[in-house]
Amino acid sequence: MSSTNRESMVKPDFMSEQEFQWVKDATESLERIRGDARADAAAYQANPAGWSEGRNSRSGMPTLLLTTLGRKSGEKRTTPLLFLHEGWRVIVIGSLAGYDNHPFWYLNLQANPKCWIQLDDLVMEGVAREATDAERETHWPRVKALFPAYDYFQTTTDRKFGLVFITPTGPA
């Protein structure tokens, strides 16, 4: 299924009608997704306490801020993302709600793996790398447990979601 037609999405069994409508509304367009991300990033930066544990975020899920260097502009770009801890590393998922194109942050990391992550007040430099197929297989159940819609969104596109490990390299 092409992810450009959100009206053809079929409600997954694990979602109520109300939850599914919220997901459809929140992902109705890339402009909506990007606008919400800008608003969430601003809210995070204004009051960072608790976001990495899911407090203060609209989703109620652990959220970090990822800053990448724009692959064309070279300017810093910041976006909020759900994440998993893997020891001292974090894992982020490039779902873009199942749209057919990769999120800009993912493309930026492919061009330049240097990045910054913010967990509440703590900001660190980091380096990113794509998960291997074995790591993807190992960690995908954790991804689904964090946010079951990731698994659903993966079925709406032929694009394989980026699963990215970010290793902190020091303070920012």
C-alpha positions, 0 to 999 in steps of 0.5 A: 500500500502506498502511504500517500493515501491515508484514507485507505489505512485499515485499523489494526486490531490493537487500536480502538476506533478513537486511537486509530482516528487520532493516528490518522489525524496526527499523520494526515500529512507530512506538513502536519507531522513536521509541524507537530515535531517543531512544536514538540521540540520547542516545548521540550527545549523550554521545559526539558525535565522528564521527557526522556521518561515520557513525562511532559511529552504528548505521547507519554513515551520516552522522548529525546531530541536529536540534532543532525547536520542538514545534508544540503545546508550544513545547518543544525536540525532538531527533531523529537523522537521516541527512543530505546536505551541499549546500555549507554547507547540509544536506538531511534526509529525512522518510521515517518508514520509509514510514509514512503520516504525516509525522514530528513533526520535519517537521511542527514545521518546517512550523509554525516553520522555526527549528531547530538542527543538531548535527554532532558537537560543532558546534551551529548555529542554522538555518532550514529550507525544503522543497525545490522540485520541481526540487530534489527531482528533482535531489537524489533520486538522492543520497538513494537513494545515501545510503540505498537504502531511502528509495526503497523506503519511498517506494513503501510510502506515497502520502505524498510524503516531505519533503525539507528544506534546512537553512541554518545561520544562526550558532552556537547 
